[in-house]
């Protein structure tokens, strides 16, 4: 796969935030979110908008020290009639903050990997807008649409996070569960021959690489379906997902790695 360029990612943040807001208005503030059942649509809109404003301030101030990160969160408008304008403003603010001039500026990167802080945040916020946009669409009983190149970039970001230097500190139980004795998993996109990811669970932790190899279990399907399965928005037995091999190994991976909200 080719890398998702930053302009494409920034556009994706704005577009998927707009879709999320449209779905939220349609669903209504008190609607429950099927894919995050402890949340209402109000919680969803608040979370996404607050996160975007918080990250924008972090980048605008060029915060490098985690003890100096913003302490106050933006306030969600009480009137749901403002819920299309408020997320639109937060998305545009953070996209402006993630300008080309800021891409390699010193900014805190929670993953502690080789990416600059701003590049980390661009991908993370695209993930927030896309995945929570799916949540909002489900609450509104609307279909969700994710382009293959965006889904592939977010799958790769998911694996980057799980193997990042700080994952063991932030999610020690997950990191411990990912260790193994050589068990292997293959994730294979059926809509793009170049999109495939191979994972190996080693005593020191999980590793990943692009490409295809023989594995104990292979999970295949459209790229967007793989993303939603990895984030537990779609079950492994969905009609367009195929699992060949040790299905329990795939389920164990998902049970111990997925980011779950609410």
Secondary structure by P-SEA (a helix, b strand, c coil): cccccaaaaaaaaaaaaaaaaaaaaaacccccccccccccaaaaaaaaaaaaaaaaaaaaaccccccccccbbbbccccccaaaaaaaaaaaaaaaaacccccccbbbbcccccccaaaaaaaaaaaaaaaaaaaaaaaacbbbbbcaaaaaaaaaaaaaaaaccccccccaaaaaaacccbbbbbbbbcccccbbbbbbbcccbbbbbcccccccbbbbccaaaaaaaaacccccccccccccccaaaaaaaaaccccccc
